[in-house]
Amino acid sequence: MLVKSFALSLARLKWKTIVQTSKVVGKTLFSRYLLVTNVTISTTLSGVGDALQQQYEIVTGDKPNLTWDKNRTLNMSATGTVVGVICHFWYNWLDQRLPGKAFKIIAKKLLVDQIFFSPFLIAVFFGTVGVLEHMSTEEVLEEIKSKAWRLYAAEWIVWPPAQLINFYLLPTRFRVLYDNTISLGYDVYTSYVKHDKG
């Protein structure tokens, strides 16, 4: 009985320690080092999204040589870094300009995000990858003309419902984390569109 009681007390102590540690880590990551946290999450998940897309291409036989292209994943991760920085400041700016959670405010945020920010971010994505792949300005602009509309159309399906949750339920400091969590699936599609030769 004493051993069982001791084991139960130890388990409670461990759980309490885990909860307290999680609170400290969470406060540190999502307050003091929010920019670093947001950029790290964005960089990592952009790379993971590309790795998943490449794995799919390998399994289906759609990828030449059936090997993983590390440089492609690094380039996609680098775009995640750039996008992570931009999104960090964008959400802070948007919440300062349009504070509150009234339906009218959230609707304005959604429209501004979709109509102005999404096309800008898509152009930044193609521009960043273009620079990393040593493409000319003309090649980058041609790629934007031929592929950006596919990403923008997908954004209208994915992001309005996702951002409704983001803007209504979450504090600003968790917006990029949530955005990137939803974006993992979108990053797979982004990698597909970027590297689609068809």
C-alpha positions in Angstrom: 0.0 0.0 0.0 2.9 2.4 0.9 4.6 1.6 -2.4 1.4 2.3 -4.4 0.9 5.5 -2.5 4.5 6.6 -3.2 4.1 5.7 -6.9 0.9 7.8 -7.1 2.6 10.7 -5.4 5.6 10.4 -7.8 3.3 10.3 -10.8 1.5 13.5 -9.6 4.8 15.2 -9.0 6.0 14.3 -12.5 2.7 15.5 -14.1 2.9 18.8 -12.1 6.5 19.3 -13.2 5.6 18.6 -16.8 2.7 21.1 -16.7 4.9 23.8 -15.0 7.7 23.2 -17.5 5.3 23.4 -20.4 4.0 26.8 -19.1 7.5 28.2 -18.8 8.5 26.9 -22.2 5.3 28.2 -23.8 5.6 31.6 -22.2 9.3 31.8 -23.3 8.6 30.7 -26.9 5.3 32.6 -27.5 6.2 35.8 -25.7 9.9 36.6 -25.3 11.1 34.8 -28.4 8.0 35.0 -30.5 9.7 36.0 -33.8 12.3 33.3 -33.5 9.6 30.7 -32.7 7.4 31.8 -35.6 10.3 31.7 -38.1 11.5 28.4 -36.8 8.0 26.8 -37.1 7.5 28.3 -40.6 11.0 27.2 -41.8 10.6 23.7 -40.5 7.0 23.0 -41.7 7.8 24.4 -45.2 10.7 21.9 -45.5 8.5 19.1 -44.1 5.8 20.0 -46.7 8.3 19.7 -49.5 9.7 16.5 -48.2 6.2 15.0 -48.0 5.5 16.1 -51.6 8.8 14.7 -52.8 8.1 11.4 -51.0 4.7 11.2 -52.8 6.4 11.9 -56.1 8.9 9.1 -55.5 6.3 6.6 -54.4 4.1 7.4 -57.5 7.0 7.4 -59.9 6.4 11.1 -60.9 9.9 12.2 -59.7 12.9 11.9 -62.1 15.6 9.6 -60.7 13.3 8.7 -57.8 15.6 10.4 -55.3 15.1 13.1 -52.7 16.3 16.6 -53.8 17.8 18.1 -50.7 18.4 21.5 -52.4 14.8 21.7 -53.3 13.8 21.1 -49.6 16.4 23.6 -48.4 15.0 26.2 -50.9 11.4 25.5 -49.7 12.6 25.8 -46.1 14.2 29.2 -46.9 11.0 30.4 -48.3 9.4 29.4 -45.0 11.9 31.6 -43.2 11.1 34.6 -45.3 7.3 34.0 -45.1 7.6 33.4 -41.3 9.2 36.8 -40.8 6.6 38.5 -43.0 3.6 36.7 -41.4 4.9 37.5 -37.9 4.9 41.2 -38.6 1.7 41.1 -40.7 -0.4 39.5 -38.0 0.9 42.0 -35.4 0.1 44.9 -37.8 -3.3 43.6 -38.7 -4.4 43.1 -35.1 -3.2 46.6 -34.2 -5.1 48.2 -37.2 -8.2 46.1 -36.7 -8.5 45.2 -33.0 -11.4 43.2 -31.6 -13.4 40.1 -32.4 -16.7 41.5 -33.7 -17.9 39.8 -36.8 -17.4 43.0 -38.8 -13.8 43.3 -37.7 -13.1 39.6 -38.5 -14.7 40.0 -41.9 -12.5 43.0 -42.7 -9.4 41.1 -41.5 -10.3 38.1 -43.8 -10.9 40.3 -46.8 -7.7 42.3 -46.3 -5.7 39.1 -45.7 -7.1 37.4 -48.8 -7.3 40.3 -51.2 -4.0 42.1 -50.4 -1.7 39.9 -48.3 -2.2 36.5 -50.0 -1.2 37.7 -53.5 1.8 39.5 -52.0 2.9 36.4 -50.1 2.5 34.2 -53.2 4.7 36.7 -55.2 7.3 36.7 -52.3 7.3 32.9 -52.3 8.0 32.6 -56.1 10.5 35.5 -55.9 12.4 33.9 -53.0 12.6 30.4 -54.7 13.5 32.1 -57.9 16.5 33.9 -56.3 17.6 30.6 -54.7 17.3 28.8 -58.0 19.2 31.5 -59.8 16.3 32.3 -62.1 16.2 35.5 -64.1 13.6 38.2 -63.2 11.7 37.3 -66.5 11.6 33.6 -65.5 10.3 34.4 -62.0 7.6 36.7 -63.5 6.6 34.1 -66.0 6.3 31.5 -63.3 4.2 33.9 -61.2 1.9 34.4 -64.3 1.6 30.7 -65.0 1.4 29.2 -61.5 0.4 31.8 -58.9 -3.3 31.7 -59.8 -3.4 28.0 -58.8 -2.1 28.8 -55.3 -4.4 31.9 -55.0 -7.5 29.8 -56.0 -6.5 27.2 -53.3 -6.1 30.0 -50.8 -9.7 31.0 -51.2 -10.7 27.4 -50.3 -8.4 26.8 -47.4 -7.8 30.2 -45.7 -11.1 31.9 -45.1 -12.5 29.2 -42.8 -9.1 28.7 -41.2 -8.6 32.4 -40.6 -12.0 32.8 -39.2 -10.9 30.5 -36.4 -7.5 32.2 -36.2 -8.9 35.7 -35.9 -11.8 34.9 -33.6 -10.3 32.4 -31.2 -6.6 32.9 -31.0 -4.4 35.7 -29.5 -1.9 37.3 -31.9 1.1 35.4 -30.5 -0.4 32.0 -31.7 -1.5 33.2 -35.1 1.7 32.1 -37.0 1.8 28.7 -35.2 -1.8 28.0 -36.1 -1.3 29.4 -39.6 1.7 27.0 -40.1 -0.1 24.0 -38.7 -2.9 24.5 -41.2 -0.3 25.4 -43.8 1.5 22.0 -43.7 -1.1 20.5 -46.1 -1.0 23.7 -48.1 2.8 23.6 -48.2 2.6 20.2 -49.8 0.4 21.7 -52.5 2.6 24.7 -52.8 5.6 22.5 -53.4 3.6 20.5 -56.0 2.6 23.7 -57.9 6.1 25.2 -57.8 7.7 22.1 -59.2 5.0 21.0 -61.6 6.5 20.9 -65.0 3.1 20.4 -66.7 
